[in-house]
Amino acid sequence: MQAPTFADVHEARDRIAPHLRPTPLYEYANLSELVGAEVFVKHENHQPVGAFKVRGGVNLVSQLSPDERENGVIAASTGNHGQSIAFAAGIFGVAATICVPEAANPVKVASMRGLGAELVFHGRDYDEAREHCEQIAREQGYRYVHSGNEPLLIAGVATQTLEILEEQPETDVVVVPIGGGSGAAGACIVADAVNPKVKVIGVQSEAAPAAYRSWKAQELVEDKMETFAEGLATRTAFALPQRILWDHLDDFVLVSDDEIRTAQATLIEATRNLVEAAGAASLAAALRLRDDLAGKRVALVLSGGNATREQLLDVLARKERAPHQAGLSIDRFPVDPG
């Protein structure tokens, strides 16, 4: 697997453009005050499947060979990668099978079904679903689409950072949630090409730190997977994104699930958007790094908004019980009812 180049990212943007619009990049004064920096939010939750991965799915499926299109594709996912592949498969007339954990997010499950994918439920987490998926791919001859080890996926999702730096060229820092690492790897490729002074910071839950530990050790490792944030929930690191991160990622932060929950509630209230837990990790990291980010222009990738009703009620109820946890209360920023 060759890492994608900046030219590949531009080609990906051309392929994606007929199917996906650029997503908004909004500044929020209340978030800027909380972080002590000039904070912009990249709203990948505005994508048609509610998450950034659809960029990669469209780019990859558009490039399938005739035999691969005829045989169909298969992928394993906790939901957002699966939605991406299902969405793209529908555009290009390709049959898609998605293997998901047995307790997968029902919002994402309903979306994948609605997009026409066949679903296979297997295992207690992403990695058990992935192992089953790989077995089916070998047996049935499907084109297996790994959620990280795909140059076309990384080039596709890198277009989100290209949009950030074109709209706000004075950006100092881009903060990206990491599960498998495709988003952060793409951000590194773009930042290095556009302006090497831009720092890319990754963030993962300390309850599922395989990617973080692999980055620190400069080798692939496995670790526990106990986070509630399914978009960050991997037990193993992925080879291709890690190779890119080893060479180019400026920093990598672990945050607690409680910090993610509080950041999720804060983003929901501050931006009036649906925010899933993984998408809130970037704000949790920015608050953890508040002193280092002071006075800088910071872009936070809100990677997705596919939260269930139960998840939203839980995270908002927790905030009501502890509104000043970690100094994240935004009660002093009331919403104007007019």
Buried (B, 14 or more C-beta within 10 A) or exposed (E): EEBBEBEBBBBBBEBBEEBBEBBBBBEBEBBBEBBBBBBBBBBBBBBEBBBBBBBBBBBBBBBBEEEBBEBBBBBBBBBBBBBBBBBBBBBBEBBBBBBBBEEBBEBBBEBBEEBEBBBBBBBEBBBBBBEBBBEBBEEEBBBBBBBBBBBBBBBBBBBBBBBBBEBBEEBBBBBBBBBBBBBBBBBBBBBBBBEEEBBBBBBBBBBBBBBBBBBEEEEBBEBEBBBBBBBBBBBBBBBBBBBBBBEBBBBBBBBBBBBBBBBBBBBBBBBEBBBBBBBBBBBBBBBBBBEBBEEBBBBBBBBBBBBBEEBBEBBBEBBEEBEEBBEBBBEEBEEEEE
